[in-house]
Amino acid sequence: MRTQIVAGNWKMNKNLAETETLLSELAAKLPDTKAEVIVAPTFVNLASAVKALDASDIQVAAQNMHFESNGAFTGEISADMLLNIGVDTVILGHSERRSIFGEDDALLLKKVETALAKNMKVIFCFGEELEDRKTEKHFEVVASQLKNVLFGLAPEQWSKIILAYEPVWAIGTGETASPEQAQEMHAFIRKTIADAVTPTIAENVTILYGGSVKPANAKDIFSKPDVDGGLIGGASLKSDDFIAIVNAI
């Protein structure tokens, strides 16, 4: 049975006091759920988050990391630094990292390889731009992003991979892929992995949907057979909204 996950990507939001308040609210309101629940605060608050959630089932992830272990990389954070403070999960390939910071598939491959070599879990993000969808190249784009970064992995490494399909046109825009569109792409992703890797891995890998998921639409999206949860942006910044999404699993 695939692991169901609801992960909150806080992006560049919440100072330390705000982080502590939100984490306290989430820990107090967390329901008895079959889903894994993950939050990804900003780098400067990760250690505090790990400490604050020590007695909770909520896990902590980082929003990014560098592929080198150490060195003259001003402003960067290594896998070892994350592991040292108790963070063993990292989000890689988010569309904002790709579009704003120029991260391409070659760079992301290095990051994924480093994270897996350190035995970290990777939430790997990918998805098409609006123009790709309009020109009906969305399947081609998604297949390419998967192939270029993940299809060279050893079969045993896939147990550390969580996929997050995020149509770029639906991230922070208020637009959302319909449940049917999400299911169509998730089924395509699973078939693509089955054909290129193995059917067993395709069936077992968790595929999250990300892109303006909110309490009002989460249940319909999560009800689809190939959607295993969500990577949540804005709605993860309010405890009631995030918990409502967790309850939608």
ZIGI-V674413 format. One record per backbone hydrogen bond with DSSP energy under -0.5 kcal/mol. NH is the residue of the N-H (numbers start at 1). CO is the residue of the C=O. Records with the same first field share a line. If there is no record, write none. Layout:
BEGIN
NH->CO / CO
END
This chain:
BEGIN
5->228
6->36
7->230
8->38
9->7 / 232
10->8 / 40
13->11
19->15
20->16
21->17
22->18
23->19
24->20
25->21
26->22
27->23
28->24
29->25
30->26
33->31
36->4
38->6
39->59
40->8
45->42
46->43
49->45
50->46
51->47
52->48
53->49
54->51
56->53
59->37
61->39
62->89
66->77
73->71
76->73
82->78
83->79
84->80
85->81 / 82
86->83
87->82
88->86
90->121
91->62
92->123
97->94
98->94
99->95
100->96
101->96
102->98
103->97
104->102
108->104
109->105
110->106
111->107
112->108
113->109
114->110
115->111
116->112
117->113
118->114
119->116
120->115
121->88
122->160
123->90
124->122 / 162
125->92 / 123
126->164
133->129
134->130
135->131
136->133
137->132
138->132
141->137
142->138
143->139
144->140
145->141
146->142
147->143
148->144
149->145
150->146
151->146 / 147
153->150
157->154
158->154 / 155
159->156
160->157
161->158
162->122
163->206
164->124
165->208
166->126 / 164
167->210
168->128
169->128
170->167
171->168
172->170
182->178
183->179
184->180
185->181
186->182
187->183
188->184
189->185
190->186
191->187
192->188
193->189
194->190
195->191
196->192
197->193
202->198
203->199
204->200
205->201
206->161
208->163 / 206
209->229
210->165
217->214
218->214
219->215
221->217
222->218
223->219
224->221
227->224
228->207 / 226
230->5
231->209
232->7 / 230
236->233
237->234
238->235
242->238
243->239
244->240
245->241
246->242
247->243
248->244 / 245
249->246
END
